[in-house]
Amino acid sequence: MDTLDRYRQIIEQVLSDYAAVPYANGDFKSEIIFDQKRDRYLLINVGWNNGRRVHGCIIHLDIIEGQIWIQRDGTESGIALDLEEAGVPKEDIVLGFREPSLRPYTGYGVA
């Protein structure tokens, strides 16, 4: 299996694991979106909580030129750690939500 296919599988598994965790409050669910053609992956919450609409992106990942870009990370511990534990090298993880000038100091890839 080549690296791109392996990264796709890792991302799908990690996002599926997050989506399987039930929320204690509110009437909403997590939805996962896998676009392997464009290598875009999302975890969003949709529903209602205390009479207010819930619709928001929790995680947004892209695979760009062989690296996994974290565009949005709304997790408590950080999805980069989950990707590392699944076998993705730190240099292949880019914290896209960080300013480009700060990325060299994050310990992750810089693109």
N, C-alpha and C positions, 0 to 999 in steps of 0.2 A: 504494500500500500504506500502510495507516495505521501509526502508531507501535507499537501493541500487536502487530500481526502481525510487524512488523520486529524487535521485541525478542524475540519468540518464536523467530524464525528465527535470530537471532544467538546466543541461548542454546543452541539445539539444535546449531548448528554448533560453538560453542566446546566444549560438553560432548562432542560426538562426537569432536572432535580430541583431547581429553584421553583419552577411552576407547580410542582407537586406539594409544596409546603402550604398548608391551609392558613388562612388569616383568622385570627381570633375575633376581630372586630370588623363590622361592615359586611355588606352583601355584595361582594365583588369577587372576581376570579382573575387569575393570571392567564394570559394567553401568550403563546410563543409563536413567533413568525420566523420561518426559515426560508431564505431566498438564496439557494445555492447557485443559481445562475449569476447573480450579482454579488454573492458572498456577503449578504447582509443578514443580521440575526438580531431579533428583538424579543424582549420580555416586557409585556405591558400589563397593567391592571385596568380592568373595566368593570363598572357596576355602580353601586350606591353605598354611601356611608353617611349616616345621620342626615338623610334627606339631601345630600350633596352628591353630585355626579363625580365619579372617580374614573378618570381616563388619563393614564400617564405612563410614560416610558420609564421602566426601572433599569433595564440593561439594553444597551445598543452596542453591538460588536460588528466590525467589518474585517474581512481579510483583504489586505491590500499588499500587493507585491510580496506575498509569502509571510507577512506578519499579521498578527491579530491586533487590530486597533480597538481599544476600548474607548468608544465615543461618549458613553454615558454609563456611570456606575452608581446606582442607587442602593447598593447592598451595604450591609452593616460592616462586614469584614473586608470587602474588596474582592471583586471577581478575579483579579490578577492572581491572587493566591490560589483560587480554585483551578485556574488554568495551569499554574505551575505544578500543583499537586497531580494534575492529570498528565503531566509530562511535557508541557510546552516550555521550551527554554526562555529565560527572561529576556534574552535579546530578540526574541520573536514576539514579544508583547510590547505594544506601544500604548502609553497612556495618552490617547488623543485628546482627552479633556484637559490636559495640562498644557500650559503655554509652551510653544516649541523651544524657547530659550531655556526652560527649566527641565526639559526631558532628560538631558544628559546627567542630571543629578538624581534621577529617580531610581536608578539601578535597573531600569528596563530599557527596551529598544528605543532608538531615537529616529527611526525611519530611514 
